[in-house]
Amino acid sequence: MDPHSTQKKGRSCPDCHQSPKTVGLGPGNVFFENGRLLFAPADTGADLGLNHSLQALVDTSGQPLTNLSRPNLRPFNQEEIRRILRVGLCLVCHPDYSDPVMQNWRPDLTCPVFDEKNGL
């Protein structure tokens, strides 16, 4: 695995893989329950007649909530959001690339501690 940044110093793994705001959902808490990705927004924008935060670009199903200003730019889709945040579950016990699990990480690995189907 390589960091996903072209900069000399990129963001930390948790900064992206544990952040609903970074993946486009906006501020709040994200969790897995019964195998589903759930999101509890911190700000719903209800005072403006919205059911999502003003900072949200996409909902958990991958549906865009706003038009982006540059051509060929899009928010992450549902599968991308799920994959990005799923890595965040592993970071609690395996915090960096020096961990053998992270050096040999594969998307099909299952965690013996965290049950993705039923939550913790």
C-alpha distances in whole Angstrom, upper triangle without the diagonal:
4,7,9,12,14,16,16,16,14,15,14,11,15,17,15,14,17,19,22,23,20,19,23,25,27,27,28,26,24,24,24,27,28,25,26,24,27,27,30,31,32,34,35,37,40,43,42,42,39,37,34,33,33,30,28,27,27,28,26,27,25,29,29,31,32,32,30,31,29,30,27,25,24,23,20,22,22,19,17,18,18,14,13,16,15,12,14,16,14,14,17,17,13,13,10,8,11,11,11,11,8,6,8,8,10,12,15,15,18,18,21,22,22,24,22,26,28,26,26
4,6,9,10,12,12,12,11,12,12,11,14,15,14,14,17,19,21,22,19,19,22,24,26,26,27,26,25,25,25,29,31,27,27,25,28,28,30,30,31,33,35,37,40,42,41,42,38,36,33,32,32,28,27,26,26,28,26,27,25,29,28,31,31,31,28,29,27,28,25,23,23,22,20,22,23,20,17,19,19,16,14,17,17,14,15,18,16,15,19,19,15,14,11,8,12,13,14,14,10,9,12,11,13,15,18,18,21,21,25,25,24,26,25,28,30,28,28
4,6,8,10,10,9,7,9,9,8,12,12,11,12,15,16,19,19,15,16,19,22,23,23,25,24,23,24,24,28,30,27,27,24,26,26,28,28,29,30,32,34,37,39,38,39,35,34,30,29,29,25,25,24,24,26,24,26,24,27,26,28,28,29,26,27,25,26,23,21,21,20,18,21,22,20,17,17,18,15,13,15,16,13,14,17,16,14,18,18,15,13,10,9,13,14,16,16,12,12,14,13,15,16,20,19,22,22,25,25,24,26,25,28,30,28,28
4,7,9,11,11,8,9,10,9,13,12,10,11,15,15,17,17,13,14,17,20,21,22,24,23,22,23,24,28,30,26,26,23,25,24,27,26,27,29,30,31,35,37,36,36,33,32,28,27,26,23,22,21,21,23,22,24,21,24,23,25,25,25,22,23,21,22,20,18,18,17,15,18,19,18,14,15,17,14,12,15,16,13,14,18,17,16,19,21,18,16,13,13,16,18,19,18,14,15,17,15,16,16,20,20,23,23,27,27,25,27,25,28,30,28,28
4,5,8,8,5,8,10,11,14,12,11,13,17,16,19,18,14,15,18,21,21,22,24,25,24,25,27,30,33,30,28,26,27,26,28,27,28,29,31,32,35,37,36,37,33,32,29,27,26,23,22,21,22,25,24,26,23,26,24,26,25,25,22,22,21,22,20,18,18,18,17,20,22,21,17,18,20,18,15,17,19,16,17,21,20,18,21,23,20,18,15,14,18,20,21,21,17,17,20,19,20,20,24,24,26,26,30,30,28,30,28,31,33,31,31
4,7,8,8,11,13,14,18,16,15,17,20,20,22,21,17,18,20,24,24,25,28,28,27,29,30,34,36,33,32,29,31,29,32,30,31,32,33,34,38,39,38,39,36,35,31,29,29,25,25,23,25,27,27,29,26,28,26,28,27,26,23,23,21,22,20,18,20,20,19,22,25,24,20,21,23,21,18,21,23,20,21,24,23,22,25,26,23,21,18,17,20,22,24,24,20,20,22,21,22,23,27,27,29,30,33,33,32,34,32,35,37,34,35
4,5,6,9,12,14,17,15,15,18,20,20,22,21,17,19,21,24,24,25,27,28,28,30,31,35,37,35,33,30,32,30,32,30,30,31,33,34,38,39,38,39,36,36,32,29,28,25,25,24,26,29,29,30,28,30,28,29,28,27,24,24,22,24,22,20,22,21,21,25,27,26,22,23,25,23,20,22,24,21,21,25,24,22,25,26,23,20,18,17,20,23,25,25,21,21,24,23,25,25,29,29,31,31,34,34,33,35,33,36,38,35,35
4,6,10,12,15,18,16,17,19,21,21,24,23,20,22,24,27,27,27,29,30,29,31,33,36,39,36,35,32,34,32,34,32,32,34,36,37,40,41,40,42,39,38,35,32,31,28,28,27,29,31,31,33,31,33,31,32,32,31,28,27,26,27,26,24,25,25,24,28,29,28,25,25,27,25,21,24,25,22,22,26,24,22,25,26,23,20,17,16,18,21,23,24,20,20,23,23,25,26,30,29,32,31,34,34,33,35,34,37,39,36,36
4,7,9,12,14,13,14,17,19,18,22,20,17,20,22,25,24,24,26,26,26,28,30,34,36,34,33,30,31,29,31,30,29,31,33,34,38,39,38,40,37,36,32,30,29,25,26,26,27,30,29,32,29,31,30,31,30,30,27,27,26,28,26,24,25,24,23,26,28,27,23,23,25,23,20,21,23,20,20,23,22,19,22,23,20,17,14,15,17,20,22,23,19,19,23,22,24,25,29,28,30,29,32,31,30,33,32,35,36,33,33
4,7,9,12,10,10,13,15,15,18,17,14,16,18,21,21,21,23,23,23,25,27,30,33,30,29,26,27,26,27,26,26,28,30,31,35,36,35,37,33,33,29,26,26,22,23,22,24,26,26,28,25,28,26,27,27,27,24,25,23,25,24,21,21,20,19,23,24,23,20,20,21,20,16,18,20,17,16,20,19,17,19,21,18,15,13,14,16,19,21,21,17,18,21,20,22,22,26,25,27,27,30,29,28,30,28,32,33,30,30
4,7,8,6,7,10,12,12,15,14,11,13,16,18,18,18,19,20,19,22,24,27,30,28,27,23,24,23,24,23,23,24,27,28,32,33,32,34,31,30,26,23,23,20,20,20,22,23,23,26,24,26,25,25,25,26,23,24,23,25,24,21,21,19,18,21,22,22,18,17,19,18,14,15,17,15,14,17,17,14,17,19,17,13,12,13,16,18,21,20,17,18,21,19,21,21,25,24,25,25,28,26,25,27,26,29,30,27,27
4,6,5,7,9,10,11,15,15,12,14,17,19,18,18,19,18,18,20,22,25,28,26,25,22,23,22,23,23,23,25,27,29,32,34,34,35,32,30,27,24,25,21,21,22,23,24,23,26,24,27,26,27,27,28,26,27,26,28,26,23,23,20,19,22,22,22,18,17,18,17,13,14,16,13,11,14,14,11,13,15,13,10,9,11,14,15,18,17,14,16,19,17,20,20,23,22,23,22,24,23,22,25,23,27,28,25,24
4,5,6,6,8,10,13,14,11,13,16,18,18,18,18,17,16,17,19,22,25,23,22,19,21,20,22,22,22,24,27,29,32,34,34,34,31,29,26,24,25,21,21,21,21,22,21,23,22,25,25,26,27,28,25,27,27,28,26,23,22,19,17,20,20,19,16,15,15,13,10,11,12,9,8,11,10,8,11,13,10,8,7,9,12,13,16,14,11,13,16,14,16,16,19,18,19,18,21,20,19,21,20,24,25,22,21
4,5,5,5,7,11,12,10,12,15,16,16,15,15,14,13,14,16,20,23,21,20,17,18,17,18,19,19,21,24,26,29,31,31,32,29,27,23,22,23,19,19,20,20,20,19,22,21,24,24,25,26,27,25,27,27,29,27,24,22,19,17,20,19,19,16,14,15,14,10,9,11,9,6,9,10,7,9,12,11,8,9,12,15,15,17,16,13,16,18,16,18,17,20,19,19,18,20,19,17,20,18,22,23,19,19
4,6,6,6,10,10,8,10,13,14,14,13,14,14,14,16,18,22,25,23,22,18,19,17,18,18,17,20,22,24,27,29,29,30,27,25,22,19,20,17,17,18,18,19,19,22,20,23,22,23,23,25,23,24,24,26,25,21,20,17,16,19,19,19,16,14,16,15,11,11,13,12,9,13,13,11,12,15,14,12,12,15,17,18,21,19,16,19,21,19,20,20,23,22,22,21,24,22,20,23,21,24,25,22,22
4,6,5,8,8,6,7,10,12,12,13,14,13,13,15,17,20,23,21,19,16,17,16,17,17,18,20,21,23,26,28,28,29,25,24,20,18,19,16,15,15,16,17,16,19,17,20,19,20,21,22,20,22,22,24,22,18,17,14,13,15,16,16,12,11,12,12,8,8,11,10,8,12,13,11,13,16,15,13,13,15,18,18,21,19,16,18,20,17,18,17,20,20,21,20,23,22,20,22,19,23,24,21,21
4,6,8,10,8,8,12,12,14,14,14,13,11,12,14,17,20,18,17,14,15,14,17,17,18,20,22,24,27,30,29,30,26,24,21,20,21,18,16,17,16,16,15,17,17,20,20,21,22,24,22,25,24,26,23,20,18,15,13,15,14,14,11,9,10,9,5,5,8,6,4,8,9,8,11,14,13,11,12,14,17,16,18,16,13,16,17,14,15,14,17,16,17,16,20,18,16,18,16,19,20,18,18
4,7,9,8,9,12,12,12,11,11,9,8,10,12,16,19,17,16,13,13,12,14,14,15,18,20,22,25,27,28,28,25,22,19,18,20,17,16,17,16,16,14,18,17,20,20,21,23,25,23,26,26,28,26,22,20,17,15,17,16,15,13,11,11,11,8,6,8,8,5,8,10,8,10,13,13,11,13,16,19,18,20,18,15,19,20,17,18,16,19,18,18,17,19,18,15,17,15,18,19,16,16
4,5,5,7,9,9,9,8,9,8,8,11,14,17,20,19,17,13,13,11,12,12,13,15,17,19,22,24,24,25,22,20,16,15,16,13,12,14,14,14,13,17,16,18,18,18,19,22,20,23,23,25,24,20,18,15,13,15,15,16,13,10,12,13,9,8,11,11,8,11,14,12,13,17,17,15,16,19,22,21,24,21,19,22,23,20,21,19,22,21,21,20,23,21,18,20,18,21,21,18,19
4,5,5,6,5,6,6,7,7,6,10,13,16,19,17,15,11,10,8,10,9,11,12,14,16,19,21,21,22,18,16,13,12,14,11,9,11,10,10,10,13,13,15,15,15,16,19,18,21,22,24,22,19,16,12,11,13,12,14,12,9,10,12,10,8,12,13,10,13,16,15,16,19,20,18,20,22,25,24,26,24,21,24,25,22,22,20,22,22,22,21,24,22,19,20,17,20,20,18,19
4,6,5,5,4,5,7,9,10,13,16,19,23,21,18,14,14,11,12,10,10,11,13,15,18,20,20,21,17,16,12,10,11,8,7,9,10,11,12,15,14,15,14,14,15,17,16,18,19,22,21,17,15,12,12,14,14,16,14,11,13,15,12,11,15,15,13,16,19,17,18,22,22,20,21,23,26,26,28,26,23,26,27,24,25,22,25,25,25,25,28,26,23,24,21,24,24,21,23
4,5,7,7,9,11,12,12,15,17,21,24,21,19,15,16,13,15,13,14,15,17,18,22,23,23,24,20,19,15,13,14,10,10,10,11,13,13,16,14,16,15,15,16,17,15,18,18,20,19,15,13,10,10,13,14,15,12,10,13,13,10,10,14,14,12,15,17,16,18,21,20,18,19,20,24,24,26,24,21,23,25,22,22,20,24,24,24,24,27,26,23,24,21,24,25,22,24
4,6,8,10,12,12,11,14,15,19,21,19,16,13,14,12,14,13,15,16,17,18,21,24,23,23,19,18,14,13,14,11,9,9,8,10,10,12,10,13,12,13,14,16,14,17,18,19,17,14,11,8,7,9,10,11,9,6,10,11,8,8,12,13,12,15,17,16,18,21,21,19,20,21,25,24,26,23,21,23,24,21,20,18,21,22,22,22,26,25,22,22,19,22,23,21,23
4,6,9,11,13,12,15,17,20,22,20,17,14,14,12,13,12,13,14,14,15,18,21,19,20,16,15,11,10,11,8,5,5,6,8,9,12,9,11,9,10,11,13,12,15,16,17,16,13,10,7,7,10,11,13,11,8,12,14,11,11,15,16,15,18,20,20,21,25,24,23,23,25,28,28,30,27,24,27,28,24,24,21,24,25,25,26,29,28,24,25,22,24,25,23,25
4,7,8,10,9,12,15,17,20,18,15,12,11,8,10,8,10,11,11,13,16,18,18,18,14,12,9,8,10,8,5,6,6,6,7,10,9,10,10,9,11,14,14,17,19,20,19,16,13,9,9,11,11,13,12,9,12,14,12,11,15,16,15,17,20,20,21,24,24,23,24,26,29,29,31,28,25,28,29,25,25,22,25,25,25,25,28,26,23,23,20,22,22,20,22
4,7,9,10,14,17,19,22,21,18,15,13,10,10,7,8,8,9,11,14,16,16,17,13,12,8,6,8,5,4,7,8,9,11,14,13,14,12,11,12,15,15,18,19,22,21,17,15,12,13,14,15,17,16,12,15,17,15,13,17,18,16,19,22,21,21,25,25,23,25,27,30,30,32,29,27,30,31,27,27,25,27,28,27,27,30,28,25,25,22,24,24,22,24
4,7,9,13,17,19,22,22,19,15,13,10,9,6,6,7,9,11,14,16,17,18,15,13,10,7,10,7,8,11,12,12,13,16,16,17,16,14,16,19,18,21,23,25,25,21,19,15,16,18,17,19,18,14,16,18,16,14,17,19,16,18,21,20,20,24,24,22,24,27,30,29,31,29,27,30,31,28,28,26,28,28,27,26,29,27,24,25,22,24,24,21,22
4,7,10,14,16,20,19,16,13,11,7,6,4,4,7,10,13,15,17,18,19,16,13,11,9,12,11,10,13,13,12,12,16,17,18,17,16,18,21,21,24,26,28,27,24,21,17,17,18,17,19,18,15,16,18,16,13,16,18,15,16,19,19,18,22,23,22,24,27,29,28,31,28,26,30,30,27,27,25,27,27,26,24,27,24,21,22,20,21,21,18,19
4,7,10,13,16,16,14,11,8,6,5,6,7,11,13,16,18,20,21,21,18,16,13,13,16,14,13,16,15,13,12,16,17,18,19,18,21,24,24,27,28,30,29,25,22,19,17,18,16,18,17,14,14,16,15,11,14,15,13,13,17,16,15,19,20,19,22,25,27,26,28,25,24,27,28,25,25,23,24,24,22,21,23,20,17,18,16,18,17,14,15
4,7,10,13,13,10,7,6,4,6,8,10,13,14,18,19,22,23,23,19,16,14,14,17,15,13,15,14,12,10,13,14,17,18,18,20,23,23,26,28,29,27,24,21,17,15,16,13,15,14,11,10,13,12,8,10,13,10,11,14,15,14,18,19,19,21,23,26,24,26,23,22,25,26,22,22,19,21,21,19,18,21,18,15,15,13,15,15,12,13
4,7,10,10,8,6,5,6,9,11,14,17,17,21,22,25,26,26,22,19,17,18,21,19,17,18,16,14,11,14,16,19,20,20,23,26,26,30,31,32,30,26,23,20,17,17,14,15,15,12,10,13,12,9,9,12,10,9,13,14,13,16,18,18,21,23,26,23,25,22,21,25,24,21,21,18,19,18,16,15,17,15,12,12,10,11,11,8,10
4,7,6,5,5,6,9,11,14,17,20,20,24,25,28,29,28,24,21,19,20,23,22,19,20,18,15,12,14,16,19,21,22,25,28,28,31,32,32,30,27,24,20,18,17,14,14,15,12,9,12,13,9,9,12,11,9,13,15,14,17,18,19,22,24,26,24,24,21,21,24,23,20,19,16,16,16,14,13,15,14,10,9,6,8,8,6,9
4,5,5,7,7,10,12,16,19,21,21,25,25,29,30,28,25,21,21,22,25,24,21,23,20,17,13,15,18,20,23,24,27,30,30,34,35,35,33,30,27,23,21,19,16,16,18,15,12,15,16,13,12,16,15,13,16,18,17,19,21,22,25,27,29,26,27,23,24,27,26,22,22,19,18,18,15,15,16,15,11,9,7,6,5,5,9
4,5,9,10,13,16,19,22,25,24,28,28,31,32,30,27,24,23,25,28,27,24,25,22,19,15,16,19,21,24,25,29,32,32,36,36,37,34,32,28,25,22,20,16,16,19,17,14,16,18,15,14,17,17,15,18,20,20,21,23,25,27,29,31,28,28,24,25,28,26,23,22,19,18,18,15,15,16,15,12,9,7,4,4,6,10
4,7,9,13,16,19,22,25,24,28,28,32,32,31,27,24,23,24,27,26,23,23,20,17,13,14,16,19,22,24,27,30,30,34,34,34,31,29,25,22,19,17,14,13,15,14,10,13,15,13,11,14,15,13,15,18,19,20,21,23,25,26,29,26,26,22,22,25,24,20,18,15,14,15,12,13,15,15,11,9,5,4,6,8,11
4,6,10,13,16,19,21,21,24,25,28,28,27,23,20,19,21,24,23,19,20,16,13,10,10,13,16,19,20,24,26,27,30,31,31,29,26,23,20,17,15,11,11,14,12,9,12,14,12,11,15,15,14,17,19,19,21,22,24,26,27,30,27,28,24,23,27,25,22,20,16,16,17,15,16,18,17,14,12,8,8,9,9,13
4,7,10,13,16,18,18,21,22,26,26,25,21,18,16,18,21,19,16,17,14,11,7,9,11,14,17,18,21,24,24,28,28,29,26,24,20,17,14,13,9,10,12,9,7,10,11,9,9,13,12,12,15,17,17,20,21,21,23,25,28,26,27,23,22,25,25,21,20,16,17,18,16,16,19,18,14,13,9,10,11,10,13
4,7,10,13,15,15,18,19,23,23,22,19,15,14,15,19,17,15,16,13,10,7,10,12,14,17,17,20,23,24,27,29,29,28,25,21,18,16,15,12,13,14,11,10,14,14,11,12,15,14,14,17,19,18,21,23,23,25,27,30,28,29,26,25,28,28,24,23,20,21,21,19,19,21,20,16,15,12,12,12,11,14
4,6,9,12,11,15,16,19,20,19,16,13,11,12,15,14,12,14,12,9,7,11,12,14,15,15,18,21,22,25,27,28,27,23,20,16,15,15,12,15,15,11,11,15,14,11,13,16,14,15,18,19,19,22,23,23,25,27,30,28,30,27,26,29,29,25,25,22,23,23,22,21,24,22,18,18,15,16,16,14,16
4,7,9,9,13,14,17,18,18,15,11,10,11,14,14,12,15,14,11,10,14,15,16,17,16,19,22,23,26,28,30,29,25,22,19,18,18,16,18,19,15,15,18,17,14,16,19,17,17,21,21,20,23,25,24,27,30,32,31,32,29,28,32,32,28,28,25,27,26,25,24,26,23,20,20,18,18,18,15,17
4,5,6,10,11,14,15,15,12,9,7,7,11,10,9,13,12,10,11,14,15,16,16,14,16,20,21,24,26,28,27,24,21,17,17,18,17,19,19,15,16,19,18,15,18,20,18,19,22,22,22,25,27,25,28,30,33,32,34,31,29,33,33,30,30,27,29,29,27,26,29,26,23,23,21,22,21,19,21
4,7,9,11,13,15,16,13,11,9,8,11,11,11,15,15,14,15,18,19,19,19,16,18,22,22,25,27,29,29,25,23,20,20,21,20,23,22,18,19,22,20,17,20,22,19,20,24,23,22,26,27,26,28,31,33,32,35,32,31,34,35,31,32,29,31,31,30,28,30,28,25,25,23,25,24,21,22
4,6,8,10,11,12,10,9,7,5,8,9,10,13,14,13,15,18,19,18,17,15,16,20,20,23,26,28,28,25,22,19,20,21,21,24,23,19,21,24,22,20,23,25,22,23,27,26,26,29,30,29,31,33,36,35,38,35,33,37,37,34,34,31,34,34,32,31,34,31,28,28,26,27,26,24,26
4,5,8,9,9,7,5,4,5,8,10,9,13,13,12,14,17,17,16,16,13,14,18,20,22,25,27,27,24,22,19,20,20,20,23,23,19,21,24,23,21,24,26,24,25,28,28,28,31,32,31,33,36,38,38,40,37,35,38,39,35,35,32,34,34,33,32,35,32,29,29,26,27,26,24,26
4,5,5,7,5,6,6,5,6,9,10,13,14,14,17,19,19,17,16,12,14,17,19,21,24,26,27,24,22,19,21,22,22,25,25,22,24,27,25,24,27,29,26,28,31,31,31,34,35,34,35,38,41,40,42,40,38,41,41,38,38,35,37,37,36,36,38,36,32,33,30,31,30,28,30
4,5,5,5,6,7,8,10,13,13,16,16,15,18,20,21,19,18,14,16,19,22,24,27,29,30,27,25,22,24,24,24,27,27,24,26,29,28,26,29,31,29,30,34,33,33,37,38,36,38,41,44,43,45,42,40,43,44,40,40,37,39,39,38,37,40,37,34,33,31,31,30,29,31
4,6,7,9,11,10,11,14,15,18,19,19,22,23,24,22,20,17,18,21,23,25,28,30,31,28,27,24,26,27,27,30,30,27,29,32,31,29,32,34,32,33,36,36,35,39,40,38,40,43,46,45,47,45,43,46,47,43,43,40,42,42,41,40,43,40,37,37,34,35,34,32,34
4,6,9,10,10,9,13,14,16,17,18,21,22,22,20,18,14,15,18,20,21,25,27,29,26,24,22,25,25,26,29,29,26,28,31,30,29,32,34,32,33,37,36,36,40,41,39,40,43,46,45,48,45,43,46,46,43,42,39,41,42,41,41,44,41,38,38,35,35,35,33,35
4,7,9,11,11,14,14,16,17,16,19,21,21,18,17,13,15,18,20,22,26,28,29,26,24,22,24,24,24,28,28,25,27,31,30,28,31,34,32,33,37,36,36,40,41,40,41,43,47,46,48,45,43,46,46,43,42,39,41,42,40,40,43,41,37,37,34,34,33,32,35
4,5,7,8,11,11,13,13,13,16,17,17,15,14,10,12,15,18,20,23,25,26,23,21,19,21,21,21,24,24,22,24,27,26,25,28,30,28,30,33,33,33,37,37,36,38,40,43,42,44,41,39,42,42,39,38,35,37,38,37,37,39,37,34,33,30,31,30,29,32
4,7,9,12,10,12,12,10,13,14,15,13,13,10,13,16,19,22,24,26,26,23,20,18,19,19,18,22,22,19,21,24,24,22,25,27,26,27,30,30,30,34,35,34,36,38,41,40,42,39,37,40,40,36,35,32,34,35,34,34,36,34,30,30,27,27,27,26,28
4,7,8,7,9,9,8,11,13,13,12,11,8,11,14,16,19,22,24,24,20,18,15,16,17,16,20,20,17,19,22,21,19,22,25,23,24,28,27,28,31,32,31,32,35,38,37,39,36,34,37,37,33,33,30,32,33,32,32,34,32,29,28,25,26,26,24,27
4,5,5,9,10,10,13,15,15,14,13,10,11,14,15,18,21,23,23,20,18,15,16,18,18,21,20,17,19,22,20,19,22,24,22,24,27,26,27,30,31,29,31,33,36,36,38,35,33,36,37,33,33,30,32,33,32,32,34,32,29,29,26,27,27,25,27
4,6,8,11,12,15,17,16,15,12,9,9,12,13,15,18,21,22,18,17,15,17,18,19,22,21,19,21,24,22,21,24,26,24,26,29,28,29,33,33,31,32,34,37,37,39,37,34,37,38,35,34,32,34,35,35,34,37,35,32,32,29,31,31,29,31
4,7,9,11,14,17,15,14,12,10,10,12,12,14,17,20,20,16,15,12,14,17,17,20,19,16,19,21,19,18,22,23,21,23,26,25,26,30,30,27,28,30,34,34,36,34,31,34,35,31,31,29,32,32,32,32,35,33,30,30,27,29,29,27,29
4,6,7,10,13,11,11,9,7,8,11,11,14,17,19,18,15,13,10,12,13,14,17,16,13,16,18,16,16,19,21,19,22,25,24,25,29,29,27,28,30,33,33,35,32,29,32,33,29,29,26,29,30,30,30,33,31,28,28,25,26,27,25,27
4,7,10,12,9,9,6,5,6,8,8,12,13,15,15,11,9,6,9,11,12,15,14,12,15,17,16,16,19,21,20,22,25,25,26,30,29,28,28,30,33,33,35,32,29,32,32,29,28,25,28,29,29,30,33,32,28,29,25,27,28,26,28
4,7,8,6,5,4,5,7,10,11,14,16,17,16,13,9,6,8,8,9,12,12,10,13,15,14,14,17,19,19,21,24,24,25,29,28,27,28,29,33,32,34,31,28,31,31,27,26,23,26,27,27,28,31,30,26,26,22,24,25,23,26
4,5,5,6,7,7,10,13,14,18,20,20,19,16,13,10,10,9,8,12,12,10,12,15,14,14,16,19,18,20,23,23,25,28,28,27,28,30,33,32,33,30,28,31,31,27,26,23,25,26,26,26,29,28,24,24,20,21,22,21,24
4,5,7,10,11,14,17,17,21,22,23,21,18,14,11,10,8,6,9,10,7,8,12,12,11,13,16,16,17,20,21,22,25,25,25,26,28,31,30,31,27,26,29,28,24,23,19,21,23,22,23,26,24,21,20,16,17,18,17,20
4,6,9,11,14,16,18,21,22,22,20,18,14,11,10,7,5,8,10,9,10,13,14,14,15,18,18,19,22,24,25,28,28,28,29,30,33,32,32,29,27,30,29,25,24,20,21,23,23,24,27,26,23,21,18,18,19,19,22
4,6,9,12,13,14,18,18,18,16,14,10,8,7,4,4,8,9,8,10,12,13,13,15,18,18,20,23,23,25,28,28,27,28,29,32,31,32,29,27,29,28,25,23,20,22,24,24,25,28,28,24,23,20,20,22,22,25
4,6,9,11,13,16,17,17,16,14,10,9,9,7,8,11,12,11,13,16,17,17,19,22,22,23,26,27,28,31,31,31,31,32,36,35,36,33,30,33,32,29,27,23,25,28,28,29,32,31,28,27,23,23,25,24,28
4,6,7,9,13,14,14,14,11,8,7,9,8,10,14,13,12,15,18,17,18,21,23,22,25,27,27,29,32,32,31,31,32,36,35,37,34,31,33,33,30,28,25,28,30,30,31,34,33,30,29,25,26,28,27,30
4,7,9,13,15,16,16,14,11,9,12,12,13,17,16,15,17,20,19,19,22,24,24,26,29,29,30,33,33,32,33,34,38,37,38,36,33,36,36,32,31,28,30,32,32,33,36,35,31,30,27,28,29,27,30
4,6,9,12,13,14,12,10,9,13,14,16,19,18,17,20,22,21,21,25,26,26,28,31,30,32,35,35,33,34,35,39,38,40,37,34,37,37,34,33,30,32,34,34,35,38,37,34,33,30,31,32,31,33
4,6,9,10,11,9,9,10,13,14,17,20,19,18,22,23,22,23,26,28,27,30,32,32,34,37,36,35,35,36,39,39,41,38,35,37,38,35,34,31,34,35,36,37,40,39,36,36,32,33,35,34,36
4,6,8,9,7,7,8,12,14,17,20,18,17,21,22,21,22,25,26,26,29,31,30,33,36,35,33,32,33,37,37,39,37,33,35,36,33,32,29,33,34,35,36,40,39,36,36,32,34,35,34,36
4,7,9,8,10,12,15,18,21,23,21,21,24,25,24,25,29,29,29,32,34,33,35,38,37,35,34,35,39,39,41,39,36,37,38,35,34,32,35,37,38,39,43,42,39,39,36,37,39,37,39
4,6,6,9,12,15,17,21,22,20,21,24,25,23,25,28,28,29,32,33,32,35,38,36,34,33,34,37,38,39,38,34,35,36,34,33,31,34,36,38,39,42,42,39,39,36,37,39,38,40
4,5,8,12,15,17,20,22,20,21,24,25,24,26,29,29,30,33,34,34,36,39,37,36,35,34,38,39,40,38,35,36,36,34,33,31,34,36,37,39,43,42,39,39,36,37,40,38,41
4,7,10,12,14,18,19,17,18,22,22,21,23,26,26,27,30,31,31,34,37,35,33,32,32,36,36,37,35,32,33,33,30,29,27,30,33,34,36,40,40,37,37,33,35,37,36,38
4,7,10,12,16,17,15,16,19,19,18,21,23,24,24,27,29,28,31,34,32,30,29,29,33,34,35,33,30,31,31,29,28,25,29,31,32,34,37,37,34,34,31,32,35,33,35
4,7,8,12,14,12,13,16,17,16,18,21,21,22,25,27,26,29,32,30,29,28,29,32,33,34,31,28,30,30,27,26,23,26,28,30,31,35,34,31,31,28,29,31,30,32
4,6,10,12,9,9,13,14,13,14,17,18,19,21,23,23,26,28,27,26,26,27,30,30,31,29,26,28,28,25,24,21,24,26,27,28,32,31,28,28,24,26,28,26,29
4,7,8,6,6,10,10,10,12,14,15,16,18,20,21,23,26,24,24,24,24,28,27,28,26,23,25,25,22,20,17,20,22,23,24,28,28,25,25,21,23,25,23,26
4,6,5,6,9,10,11,12,14,16,17,19,21,22,24,27,26,25,26,26,30,29,29,26,24,26,25,22,20,17,19,22,22,24,27,27,24,23,20,21,23,22,25
4,6,5,6,9,10,11,12,15,16,17,19,21,23,25,24,24,25,26,29,28,28,25,23,26,25,21,19,16,18,20,20,21,25,25,21,20,16,17,20,19,22
4,5,5,6,9,10,10,13,14,16,17,19,21,23,22,23,23,23,27,25,26,22,21,23,21,18,16,12,14,16,17,19,23,23,20,19,15,16,19,19,21
4,5,5,6,9,10,11,13,15,16,17,20,22,21,21,21,21,25,24,24,21,19,21,20,17,15,12,15,17,18,19,23,23,20,20,17,18,21,20,22
4,6,5,6,8,10,11,13,15,16,18,21,20,20,20,21,25,23,24,21,19,22,21,18,17,13,16,17,18,19,22,22,19,19,15,17,19,18,20
4,6,5,6,9,10,11,13,15,17,19,18,19,20,21,24,22,23,19,18,21,20,16,15,11,13,15,14,16,19,19,15,15,11,13,16,15,17
4,6,5,7,9,10,12,13,16,17,16,17,17,18,21,19,20,16,15,17,16,13,11,8,11,12,13,14,18,18,15,16,12,15,17,16,18
4,6,6,7,10,11,11,14,16,15,15,15,16,19,18,19,16,14,17,17,13,13,10,14,14,15,16,19,19,16,17,14,17,19,17,19
4,5,5,7,9,10,12,15,14,14,15,17,20,19,20,17,15,18,18,14,14,12,14,14,14,14,18,17,14,15,12,15,16,14,15
4,5,5,7,9,11,13,13,14,15,16,19,17,18,14,13,16,16,12,12,9,11,11,10,11,14,14,11,12,9,12,14,12,13
4,5,5,7,10,11,10,10,11,12,15,14,15,11,10,13,13,9,10,9,11,10,11,11,14,14,12,14,12,15,17,15,15
4,5,5,7,10,10,9,11,13,16,14,16,13,11,15,16,12,14,12,15,13,13,12,15,14,12,14,12,16,17,14,14
4,6,6,8,9,10,13,15,17,14,16,13,12,16,16,13,14,12,14,12,11,9,12,10,8,10,9,13,14,11,11
4,5,6,6,8,10,12,13,11,12,9,9,12,13,10,11,11,13,10,10,8,11,10,9,12,11,15,16,13,13
4,5,5,5,7,10,12,10,12,10,9,12,14,11,14,14,16,14,13,11,14,12,12,15,14,18,19,16,15
4,6,6,10,13,14,12,14,12,12,15,17,14,17,17,18,15,14,11,13,11,10,14,14,18,18,14,13
4,6,9,12,12,9,11,10,10,14,15,13,16,16,17,14,13,10,11,10,10,14,15,19,19,16,14
4,6,8,9,6,8,7,7,10,12,10,14,15,16,13,13,11,13,12,13,16,17,20,21,18,17
4,7,8,7,11,10,8,11,14,12,16,17,19,16,16,14,16,15,15,19,19,22,23,20,18
4,6,6,9,9,7,9,12,11,15,16,19,17,18,16,19,18,18,21,21,25,26,23,22
4,5,8,8,5,6,9,10,13,16,18,16,18,17,20,20,20,23,22,26,28,25,24
4,6,9,7,7,10,12,15,18,20,18,19,18,20,20,21,24,24,28,29,27,25
4,5,5,6,9,10,14,16,18,15,16,15,16,16,18,21,21,25,26,24,22
4,5,5,6,8,12,15,16,13,15,14,15,16,18,21,21,25,26,24,23
4,5,5,6,9,12,12,9,11,10,12,14,15,17,18,21,22,21,20
4,5,5,9,11,13,11,13,12,15,16,16,18,18,22,23,21,21
4,6,9,12,14,12,15,15,18,19,19,22,21,25,27,25,24
4,7,10,11,10,13,14,16,18,18,20,20,23,25,24,24
4,7,9,7,10,11,14,16,16,17,17,20,22,21,21
4,5,6,9,11,15,17,16,17,16,18,21,20,21
4,6,8,11,15,16,15,15,13,15,19,18,19
4,6,10,13,15,14,14,12,14,17,18,19
4,7,10,12,12,12,11,14,17,16,17
4,7,9,8,8,8,11,13,13,13
4,5,6,7,8,11,12,12,11
4,6,7,10,12,13,12,11
4,7,9,12,12,10,8
4,6,9,9,7,5
4,5,6,5,6
4,6,5,8
4,6,9
4,7
4
